[in-house]
Amino acid sequence: MFVFEKRTQIPVCIKNRNPRLAGIILEQYGGAHGELSAALRYLSQRFTMPDNMGKGLLTDIGTEELGHLEIIGSIVGQLTDGEGAKSFDKYGNGDYYAGHANGVYPVNAAGVPFSAAYFAVKADPIADIVEDMAAEQKARATYDNILRLSDDPDVNEVIKFLREVVHFQRFGELLNHYQSSIK
């Protein structure tokens, strides 16, 4: 079905360990506006798109979001690699460590587990695409917030790559296509 290349879209090579920053970045792994939420939203909405253009776009972007999830997981994994319980606890992430140790688990920055309640599937192409555009802007804003909190250049380089706006633009094109079809 897919061709898998054993590399991420951008190399993830984090030199410094930082469980505090890892806890913040988990927001984009398992948070409401993170990559897992985006992937499941788009891959679920695709089934009720009225044409192959919409189905194809949502499939492509949803699959790419899974790649972004891999990148975020790699960042978190590298930021915590070799860190122990005391290091996590020092930064207020002891609760996370108790449940998951150094594992990358889908929670937000506050430790709340991922929920499918974070996204909607309405089976209305206009409603779904407008939600998708809003979701992309919320993800961008979250990445901007992470950049304000991070002083790690290795992390920041990857985060800047992920905060792109191409998906928002593509959804805007699809919205225009559907709105012109209704007239």
C-alpha positions as CSV (number, residue, x, y, z in Angstrom):
1,M,0.0,0.0,0.0
2,F,2.8,2.5,0.9
3,V,6.5,2.6,0.4
4,F,8.3,3.0,3.6
5,E,11.8,4.6,3.6
6,K,13.7,4.1,6.9
7,R,14.3,7.8,7.4
8,T,12.3,10.7,8.6
9,Q,11.5,13.7,6.4
10,I,14.1,15.7,8.3
11,P,17.0,14.2,10.3
12,V,16.4,14.2,14.1
13,C,19.8,14.4,15.9
14,I,19.3,15.8,19.4
15,K,22.6,16.2,21.2
16,N,21.4,17.4,24.6
17,R,19.1,15.5,26.9
18,N,16.2,17.4,28.4
19,P,13.2,15.7,30.0
20,R,11.5,19.1,30.7
21,L,11.5,20.0,27.0
22,A,10.4,16.4,26.1
23,G,7.4,16.9,28.3
24,I,6.5,20.1,26.5
25,I,6.9,18.6,23.1
26,L,4.6,15.7,24.0
27,E,1.9,18.3,23.4
28,Q,2.4,17.7,19.7
29,Y,2.5,13.9,20.1
30,G,-0.7,13.3,22.1
31,G,-2.3,16.7,22.5
32,A,-5.5,18.0,21.0
33,H,-3.7,19.9,18.2
34,G,-0.9,17.4,17.8
35,E,0.2,15.1,15.0
36,L,-1.8,12.0,16.2
37,S,-5.0,14.0,16.3
38,A,-4.4,15.4,12.8
39,A,-3.6,12.0,11.3
40,L,-6.7,10.4,12.7
41,R,-8.9,13.4,11.8
42,Y,-7.8,13.4,8.2
43,L,-7.7,9.6,7.7
44,S,-11.2,9.3,9.2
45,Q,-12.8,12.2,7.3
46,R,-11.5,10.9,3.9
47,F,-14.2,8.2,3.8
48,T,-17.0,10.7,3.3
49,M,-15.4,13.1,0.9
50,P,-17.6,13.4,-2.2
51,D,-14.8,12.9,-4.7
52,N,-11.3,11.4,-5.3
53,M,-9.8,14.9,-5.0
54,G,-10.9,15.2,-1.4
55,K,-10.2,11.5,-0.5
56,G,-6.8,11.7,-2.0
57,L,-5.8,14.9,-0.3
58,L,-6.9,13.8,3.1
59,T,-5.2,10.4,2.6
60,D,-1.9,12.1,1.6
61,I,-2.0,14.7,4.4
62,G,-3.1,12.1,7.0
63,T,-0.3,9.8,6.0
64,E,2.2,12.7,6.2
65,E,0.9,13.5,9.7
66,L,1.9,10.0,10.7
67,G,5.4,10.8,9.5
68,H,5.3,13.9,11.6
69,L,4.2,11.8,14.6
70,E,7.4,9.7,14.0
71,I,9.5,12.9,14.0
72,I,8.0,14.1,17.3
73,G,8.4,10.7,18.9
74,S,12.1,10.7,17.8
75,I,12.6,14.1,19.4
76,V,11.0,13.0,22.7
77,G,12.9,9.7,22.6
78,Q,16.2,11.4,22.0
79,L,15.6,14.1,24.6
80,T,15.0,11.5,27.3
81,D,17.4,8.7,26.1
82,G,19.4,7.5,29.2
83,E,17.7,9.8,31.6
84,G,16.5,8.3,34.9
85,A,13.7,8.8,37.3
86,K,15.5,11.5,39.3
87,S,16.1,13.6,36.1
88,F,12.4,13.3,35.1
89,D,11.3,14.2,38.7
90,K,13.6,17.2,38.8
91,Y,11.6,18.7,35.9
92,G,8.2,17.8,37.3
93,N,7.8,14.8,35.0
94,G,8.1,12.2,37.7
95,D,4.4,11.1,37.2
96,Y,5.1,10.5,33.6
97,Y,8.2,8.5,34.4
98,A,6.4,6.3,36.9
99,G,3.9,5.3,34.3
100,H,6.0,5.1,31.1
101,A,9.7,5.5,32.1
102,N,11.5,6.7,28.9
103,G,8.7,5.4,26.6
104,V,7.0,7.8,24.2
105,Y,3.3,7.7,25.1
106,P,0.5,9.8,23.6
107,V,-0.2,12.4,26.2
108,N,-0.3,16.2,26.1
109,A,2.2,18.4,27.9
110,A,0.0,18.2,31.1
111,G,0.1,14.4,31.0
112,V,-3.5,13.9,29.9
113,P,-3.8,10.8,27.6
114,F,-4.8,11.2,24.0
115,S,-8.5,11.2,23.3
116,A,-10.5,10.8,20.1
117,A,-12.7,13.6,21.5
118,Y,-9.9,16.0,20.2
119,F,-11.2,15.8,16.7
120,A,-14.5,15.6,14.7
121,V,-15.7,13.8,11.7
122,K,-19.0,15.4,10.5
123,A,-19.4,13.8,7.0
124,D,-20.0,17.3,5.6
125,P,-17.0,18.3,3.3
126,I,-17.3,22.0,4.1
127,A,-17.5,21.6,7.8
128,D,-14.7,19.0,7.9
129,I,-12.3,21.0,5.7
130,V,-13.0,24.2,7.7
131,E,-12.1,22.3,10.9
132,D,-9.0,20.9,9.2
133,M,-7.9,24.5,8.3
134,A,-8.4,25.6,11.9
135,A,-6.6,22.5,13.2
136,E,-3.6,23.3,11.1
137,Q,-3.5,26.9,12.4
138,K,-3.8,25.6,16.0
139,A,-0.9,23.2,15.4
140,R,1.2,26.0,14.0
141,A,0.4,28.2,17.0
142,T,1.4,25.3,19.3
143,Y,4.7,24.9,17.5
144,D,5.3,28.6,17.8
145,N,4.8,28.3,21.5
146,I,7.2,25.4,21.7
147,L,9.8,27.5,19.9
148,R,9.4,30.2,22.5
149,L,10.0,27.7,25.3
150,S,12.9,25.9,23.7
151,D,16.5,27.0,23.6
152,D,17.8,23.9,21.9
153,P,18.9,24.6,18.3
154,D,18.7,20.9,17.3
155,V,15.1,20.7,18.5
156,N,14.2,24.1,17.1
157,E,15.4,23.2,13.6
158,V,13.1,20.2,13.5
159,I,10.1,22.1,15.0
160,K,10.5,24.9,12.4
161,F,10.3,22.2,9.7
162,L,7.1,20.8,11.2
163,R,5.3,24.2,11.6
164,E,4.9,24.6,7.8
165,V,1.7,25.9,6.4
166,V,1.3,23.9,3.2
167,H,-1.5,21.7,4.6
168,F,-3.5,24.8,5.4
169,Q,-3.1,26.0,1.9
170,R,-4.0,22.7,0.3
171,F,-7.1,22.5,2.5
172,G,-8.0,26.0,1.4
173,E,-7.8,24.9,-2.3
174,L,-10.1,22.0,-1.5
175,L,-12.5,24.2,0.3
176,N,-12.7,26.5,-2.7
177,H,-13.2,23.5,-5.0
178,Y,-16.2,22.3,-2.8
179,Q,-17.7,25.8,-2.4
180,S,-17.6,26.4,-6.1
181,S,-19.3,23.0,-6.7
182,I,-22.2,23.9,-4.5
183,K,-23.1,27.1,-6.4
